[in-house]
Amino acid sequence: MKAAQLEKIVVAALEDIKGKDIEVINTRKLTPLFERIVVASGDSNRHVRSLARNVEDKVREAGAEILSTEGEEAGEWVLVDLGDVVVHIMQPAIRSYYALEELWGGKGPERVRRIADAAA
């Protein structure tokens, strides 16, 4: 499955159960390891774990493979590796501390911002 298709599935899965501040960073020109990073926030350990599980479920339903999942025990930061797309779901304090968007995305034209909680 192509990265753009995986990205749509992941973003929809995150939006489906109220993932917050969803951002997609195109890393194709930065690394050969993966094409996209999706970063989202969850309100609590339970919410972060639920978001990760929903991403896994929707990806499997679409017939794609999940290479690995890390961090489910603590629920502060869960990483779901889908190969061409890597998903980071974090609690806001952890996300702010590690600032992955700044590390990988900066403010360049390849960066795409999506706000899932615009209605809130």
N, C-alpha and C positions, 0 to 999 in steps of 0.2 A: 504494500500500500504506500502511496506517495505521501510525502511530508505534509503537503497542503490538505490532503484528505484527513490524515491523522489529526492535524491541527484543528480542523473544524469539529471533529468528533470530541476531542479533548475540551475545547472551549464550550461546546454545547453541554457536555457532561458537568463541567464546573458551574455553568450558569444554571443548570437544572436544579441544583440544590444550594443555590445562593453563594457561590464562591465570590469573593470580593477582589476588586482591583486586579482583574485578569489582564496580564500583559503577554504579548507574544513577541519574541525577539528573533529575528532572522540571523542565524549565525553561519550561514552557508559560506560566506567569504572570510570568516574568522577561524574556522576549524573544519577539518575533514571528518570529525567524529560524529557530528549530528548537524541537522539543518535548522532546527528551531528549538528554542527554550520557551516553555510556557510557565509563567510564574503567577500564582494566585494566593490569596489569603483566606484563612478560615478563622472563625471567632474563638475556637477552643480546641483542645486535643481531640475531642470527639468529632467536631466539625471537620477538622483537618483529615482525620482518618476516614470519615464518611466521604469526603470529596475524593480522596485517593481511591477508595473502593468503587465509587461511581465511575471514575475515569477507567479503572480496570475493567469493570463490567461492560461499559459501552464499547471499549476497544475490542474486547473479546467478542461481543455480539456482532461487531463489524467484520470479524474474521482476522484481525491483526494480532500480532504476538506481543506479549509483555516480556521484556528481557529480564527485568528485575524490579523489585520494590524495596526501598530501604527507609527505615525510620518510623514504621507503623507502631512500634512498641511505645515510644514516647509521645508521638503525635504532635510534636512541636514543628517538625519539618519532615515531610514525606516526599521522597523522590521516586518517581515512576519513570523507568527507562523504557522507551518504546523504540529504541534504535535511532531513527532519524529525528524523533521528537523526544525531548527530555522535559518532564513535568516536575516543577517544584511547588509544593503546597506548604505554606508556612503560616505560623501565627504572626501577627503584625510586628511584635517586638523582635522576633528572630529575623524576619524579612528586612526590617529596618537596619539591624545590626550588620547583616551580611551584604546587603545592597547589591544583589546579583544583577539587577537592571543596569546599574552604573558600570559594573564590571564588564558585562557582556554587550550592553546595548548603547550606552551613551545616549546621545540625542540625534543620531544619524538618521538618514532617510529610510534605512532598512527596518527601523523599529516600528512596530504597529502597537497602538494602545487600544485596549478594549475595556470598557467599564461595565461590569456586569450589574452593579448595584446602582445604576443611574436613577432608578425610580425611587430609591430610598432617600 
